[in-house]
Amino acid sequence: MDPVEWLLEDGDPSIRYLTKKEITTDGGDPESYMKLFESPEITKFLQNNTRALGNIKNFDLFYKGPVWYFAEAVERGLDRRTDAVKNTAEYIMHASQTDAGGFTFNWQPPVAVGCRTGDMIRFLLRAGYLDERIQRGIGWITSTQRHDDGWLHCPLAGICDQIKLVLFNRSGNGLRREYDPGVASCYYATIACAMALIEYKKMTGSDAYNDRIQRAAKFFLRRSMYKTGRGFRVPHGSGWNSDFRLLGYPILSQYDILYGLIFIARAGRIEDMGAREAFNIIISKQNSDGTWNLESAHTGMLFGDARKSHIGRNNKWVTLNVLRLLSYMEY
């Protein structure tokens, strides 16, 4: 099976549109964009839409709130040409962007978070936004890169902070770690912020943040894309990716080695020795028919609310990400 031909089949309008836009030479033509609205998933986003997609009472709730709906809608190919996406983007920026440019969760006080800021700036750029609010977000990202070349900036640190969040919507004391050289940066925050800088470079053509991008690449390469700074596999709590080597489709506050390698390839560092182990792992997972399976659908990944029906099967979204990686390697 030619995986490209498989992705171009009529069954999934989003996969077909994104494959034509990013993998083949056809581009994302207006006709293909209009066919996105035939997708059952996108129909679900748009039904009963008023001010914003999703439940605005819980704007950052995974799989339910406007932040998730906006991110998944953009990931499936929609952009600000669609009123519901534009309305949701405006709502999110109004509800969760701080004066300094970072984005906060639904907690008090409204403290910006590294992973959420990077993800929102990336999706806003992909949706077609490039204004003063995006510039403030990029400024926040570049000002918070840490001593080890990654990002952290999360108020949550430990079970007590998590309890305060769940029970009282209160942010915690995690920012005390921000300037502690003994605390490593977070994979989730680092990939989010690094990808935002890559998207900004793509949209503007500016090399202004190349140094920041290269520093972020070093963060991943030093760790072979999935290890701690000491060479061990990164431990994870329940609900998140239990092993970065398991391939899924990260959307919000998530990561796997395939997503990391896409960033490394876009940063021009795919030939680095630190990328070889992860690349070989991905290639070893290819099925005999040329496709790749979905192995992980933890919180923040596509299919997380319906993972049982997708895990262990060949998956067009994972296969698309592998083809994206290979296409970036050709440049």
C-alpha positions as CSV (number, residue, x, y, z in Angstrom):
1,M,0.0,0.0,0.0
2,D,1.2,3.5,-0.9
3,P,0.6,5.4,2.4
4,V,0.0,8.7,0.4
5,E,-2.7,7.1,-1.7
6,W,-4.3,5.7,1.5
7,L,-4.3,9.2,3.0
8,L,-5.9,10.7,-0.1
9,E,-8.9,8.3,0.0
10,D,-12.3,10.0,0.4
11,G,-13.0,8.6,3.8
12,D,-11.5,11.5,5.9
13,P,-11.8,15.0,4.4
14,S,-9.3,16.5,6.9
15,I,-6.6,13.9,6.2
16,R,-7.1,14.3,2.4
17,Y,-6.9,18.1,2.7
18,L,-3.8,18.1,4.9
19,T,-2.1,15.5,2.7
20,K,-2.7,17.5,-0.4
21,K,-1.6,20.7,1.3
22,E,1.5,19.4,3.0
23,I,2.7,16.2,1.3
24,T,1.8,16.3,-2.4
25,T,2.2,19.2,-4.8
26,D,-1.6,19.8,-5.1
27,G,-1.9,22.3,-2.3
28,G,-4.8,22.9,-0.1
29,D,-7.3,24.2,-2.7
30,P,-10.5,26.0,-1.8
31,E,-12.6,23.1,-3.0
32,S,-10.8,20.7,-0.6
33,Y,-11.2,23.2,2.2
34,M,-15.0,23.3,1.6
35,K,-15.1,19.5,1.7
36,L,-13.8,19.7,5.3
37,F,-17.4,20.5,6.3
38,E,-18.5,17.1,5.2
39,S,-16.4,15.6,8.1
40,P,-18.5,14.2,11.0
41,E,-16.0,15.5,13.5
42,I,-16.1,19.0,12.1
43,T,-19.9,18.9,11.8
44,K,-19.8,18.1,15.6
45,F,-17.7,21.2,16.2
46,L,-20.0,23.5,14.4
47,Q,-23.4,22.3,15.5
48,N,-25.2,24.6,17.9
49,N,-22.4,27.1,17.7
50,T,-23.1,30.5,19.2
51,R,-20.3,32.7,20.6
52,A,-17.5,30.0,20.6
53,L,-17.0,26.3,20.0
54,G,-17.3,24.2,23.1
55,N,-18.4,24.8,26.7
56,I,-17.4,28.3,27.5
57,K,-18.0,27.7,31.3
58,N,-15.0,25.5,31.2
59,F,-12.9,27.1,28.5
60,D,-9.8,24.9,28.9
61,L,-11.4,21.5,29.6
62,F,-9.9,18.8,27.4
63,Y,-12.2,17.5,24.7
64,K,-15.0,19.8,25.8
65,G,-13.9,23.4,26.2
66,P,-13.3,26.1,23.5
67,V,-9.5,25.7,23.8
68,W,-9.7,22.1,22.9
69,Y,-12.3,22.6,20.2
70,F,-10.3,25.4,18.6
71,A,-7.0,23.3,18.7
72,E,-8.6,20.3,17.2
73,A,-10.5,22.3,14.6
74,V,-7.3,23.9,13.4
75,E,-5.5,20.5,13.5
76,R,-8.2,19.1,11.3
77,G,-7.6,21.9,8.7
78,L,-10.0,24.7,9.6
79,D,-8.7,28.3,9.9
80,R,-10.1,31.8,10.5
81,R,-12.0,31.7,7.2
82,T,-14.6,29.8,9.1
83,D,-16.6,32.1,11.4
84,A,-16.8,29.6,14.3
85,V,-13.1,29.2,14.4
86,K,-12.5,33.0,14.3
87,N,-15.1,33.5,17.0
88,T,-13.5,30.9,19.2
89,A,-10.0,32.3,18.7
90,E,-11.1,35.8,19.7
91,Y,-12.9,34.4,22.7
92,I,-9.8,32.4,23.9
93,M,-7.5,35.5,23.5
94,H,-9.9,37.6,25.4
95,A,-10.5,35.0,28.2
96,S,-7.0,33.6,28.7
97,Q,-4.2,35.8,27.3
98,T,-2.4,37.8,30.0
99,D,-1.2,41.4,29.6
100,A,2.4,40.0,29.2
101,G,1.3,37.8,26.3
102,G,1.2,34.4,27.9
103,F,-1.9,32.2,28.2
104,T,-3.4,31.0,31.4
105,F,-5.5,28.1,32.5
106,N,-9.0,28.7,34.1
107,W,-7.6,29.5,37.5
108,Q,-7.0,32.4,39.9
109,P,-4.9,34.3,39.9
110,P,-4.4,34.1,36.1
111,V,-0.8,33.0,35.8
112,A,0.6,32.2,32.3
113,V,1.7,28.6,31.6
114,G,4.4,27.5,29.2
115,C,2.7,24.6,27.5
116,R,-0.6,26.5,27.0
117,T,1.1,29.6,25.7
118,G,3.1,27.7,23.1
119,D,0.2,25.7,22.0
120,M,-2.2,28.7,21.6
121,I,0.3,30.8,19.7
122,R,1.0,27.9,17.3
123,F,-2.6,27.2,16.6
124,L,-3.4,30.9,16.2
125,L,-0.6,31.3,13.7
126,R,-1.8,28.3,11.8
127,A,-5.4,29.7,11.8
128,G,-4.1,32.8,10.1
129,Y,-3.5,35.3,13.0
130,L,-0.4,37.6,13.0
131,D,-1.2,40.7,15.0
132,E,-0.1,42.5,18.2
133,R,-1.5,39.7,20.4
134,I,0.7,37.1,18.6
135,Q,3.7,39.4,18.9
136,R,3.1,39.6,22.7
137,G,2.8,35.9,22.9
138,I,6.1,35.4,21.0
139,G,7.7,37.9,23.3
140,W,6.5,36.0,26.3
141,I,7.9,32.7,24.9
142,T,11.3,34.2,24.1
143,S,11.6,35.8,27.5
144,T,10.9,32.6,29.5
145,Q,13.4,30.1,27.9
146,R,15.4,28.6,30.7
147,H,18.9,27.8,31.6
148,D,18.7,24.3,30.1
149,D,17.3,25.6,26.8
150,G,13.8,24.5,27.5
151,W,10.6,25.9,29.0
152,L,8.7,25.2,32.2
153,H,6.7,28.1,33.7
154,C,3.9,26.1,35.4
155,P,2.4,27.1,38.7
156,L,1.5,23.5,39.6
157,A,4.1,21.6,41.6
158,G,3.0,18.6,43.5
159,I,-0.3,17.0,44.7
160,C,-1.3,20.0,47.0
161,D,-1.3,22.3,44.0
162,Q,-3.3,19.9,42.0
163,I,-5.9,19.6,44.7
164,K,-6.2,23.4,44.9
165,L,-6.7,23.5,41.2
166,V,-9.4,20.8,41.2
167,L,-11.3,22.0,44.2
168,F,-10.8,25.8,44.1
169,N,-9.5,26.7,40.6
170,R,-6.4,28.1,42.4
171,S,-3.0,28.2,40.8
172,G,-0.1,26.9,43.0
173,N,3.4,27.7,43.9
174,G,5.3,26.0,41.1
175,L,6.8,29.2,39.7
176,R,9.3,28.9,42.5
177,R,11.0,26.3,40.4
178,E,11.4,28.5,37.4
179,Y,14.9,29.8,38.3
180,D,16.1,26.7,40.1
181,P,19.0,25.2,38.1
182,G,18.3,21.8,39.7
183,V,14.8,21.6,38.1
184,A,14.7,20.4,34.5
185,S,12.5,22.0,31.9
186,C,9.3,20.2,30.8
187,Y,9.0,18.3,27.5
188,Y,5.4,19.4,27.0
189,A,6.1,23.1,27.6
190,T,9.3,23.0,25.5
191,I,7.8,21.4,22.4
192,A,4.9,23.7,22.6
193,C,7.0,26.9,22.8
194,A,9.6,25.6,20.3
195,M,6.9,24.7,17.7
196,A,5.3,28.2,18.2
197,L,8.6,29.8,17.2
198,I,8.9,27.5,14.2
199,E,5.4,28.4,13.0
200,Y,6.2,32.1,13.5
201,K,9.3,31.7,11.4
202,K,7.3,29.9,8.7
203,M,4.6,32.6,8.6
204,T,6.9,35.7,8.8
205,G,10.1,34.4,7.1
206,S,12.0,36.0,10.0
207,D,15.2,34.5,11.4
208,A,15.0,36.7,14.5
209,Y,14.5,33.7,16.8
210,N,16.8,31.1,15.2
211,D,19.0,31.1,18.2
212,R,16.0,30.3,20.5
213,I,15.0,27.5,18.1
214,Q,18.5,26.0,18.0
215,R,18.7,26.1,21.8
216,A,15.4,24.3,22.0
217,A,16.7,21.7,19.5
218,K,19.7,21.1,21.8
219,F,17.3,20.4,24.7
220,F,15.7,17.4,22.8
221,L,18.9,16.2,21.1
222,R,20.8,16.0,24.4
223,R,18.1,13.7,25.7
224,S,17.7,11.5,22.6
225,M,14.2,12.9,22.2
226,Y,12.7,10.9,25.2
227,K,15.2,10.7,28.1
228,T,16.1,12.8,31.2
229,G,19.3,14.7,31.3
230,R,20.8,11.7,33.0
231,G,19.9,9.3,30.3
232,F,16.9,7.6,31.8
233,R,13.4,7.4,30.4
234,V,11.2,10.3,31.6
235,P,8.8,9.1,34.3
236,H,5.1,10.2,33.9
237,G,2.0,10.3,36.0
238,S,-1.2,8.6,35.1
239,G,-3.3,10.3,32.4
240,W,-0.3,11.5,30.4
241,N,1.9,9.7,27.9
242,S,3.5,6.8,29.8
243,D,6.3,6.4,27.3
244,F,7.4,9.1,24.7
245,R,8.4,6.3,22.3
246,L,4.7,5.3,21.9
247,L,3.3,7.1,18.9
248,G,0.1,9.1,19.2
249,Y,-1.1,12.4,17.8
250,P,-0.3,15.2,20.2
251,I,-2.5,18.3,20.2
252,L,-2.5,20.1,23.6
253,S,0.2,19.7,26.3
254,Q,1.4,16.4,24.8
255,Y,4.5,14.9,23.2
256,D,6.0,11.9,21.6
257,I,9.3,11.2,19.8
258,L,7.7,11.6,16.4
259,Y,6.4,15.1,17.2
260,G,9.8,16.0,18.7
261,L,11.6,14.8,15.5
262,I,9.2,16.9,13.3
263,F,10.5,19.9,15.3
264,I,14.1,18.8,15.0
265,A,13.7,18.4,11.2
266,R,12.1,21.8,10.8
267,A,15.0,23.2,12.9
268,G,17.5,21.7,10.4
269,R,19.0,19.3,12.9
270,I,17.7,15.9,11.9
271,E,21.2,14.7,11.0
272,D,22.4,15.2,14.6
273,M,23.4,12.0,16.4
274,G,20.9,12.8,19.1
275,A,18.0,12.2,16.7
276,R,19.2,8.8,15.3
277,E,17.8,6.5,18.0
278,A,14.3,8.1,17.9
279,F,14.3,8.1,14.1
280,N,15.2,4.4,14.0
281,I,12.5,3.6,16.5
282,I,9.9,5.3,14.3
283,I,11.0,3.5,11.2
284,S,11.0,0.2,13.0
285,K,7.3,0.7,13.8
286,Q,6.2,0.8,10.1
287,N,3.7,-1.8,9.1
288,S,4.3,-4.1,6.1
289,D,1.6,-2.1,4.2
290,G,3.6,1.2,4.7
291,T,1.4,2.6,7.5
292,W,2.0,3.3,11.2
293,N,-0.3,2.4,14.2
294,L,-1.7,4.6,16.9
295,E,-0.1,3.4,20.2
296,S,-1.0,6.2,22.6
297,A,-4.1,8.4,23.1
298,H,-3.6,9.8,26.5
299,T,-5.0,13.2,27.6
300,G,-4.1,15.9,25.1
301,M,-3.9,13.6,22.1
302,L,-6.4,13.0,19.4
303,F,-8.9,10.2,20.1
304,G,-8.3,10.5,23.9
305,D,-12.0,10.2,24.6
306,A,-12.4,7.2,22.4
307,R,-9.0,5.6,22.6
308,K,-10.1,1.9,22.9
309,S,-11.4,1.9,19.3
310,H,-8.1,3.3,17.8
311,I,-5.2,1.9,19.8
312,G,-3.2,-0.8,18.1
313,R,-4.6,-0.1,14.6
314,N,-3.0,1.6,11.6
315,N,-3.9,5.2,11.8
316,K,-4.0,7.9,9.2
317,W,-3.1,10.7,11.6
318,V,0.1,9.0,12.8
319,T,1.0,8.0,9.3
320,L,0.5,11.6,8.2
321,N,2.9,12.8,10.9
322,V,5.6,10.4,9.7
323,L,5.2,11.6,6.2
324,R,5.5,15.2,7.4
325,L,8.7,14.2,9.1
326,L,10.1,12.7,6.0
327,S,9.0,15.7,3.9
328,Y,10.9,18.1,6.2
329,M,14.0,15.9,6.0
330,E,14.1,16.5,2.2
331,Y,14.6,20.2,2.6
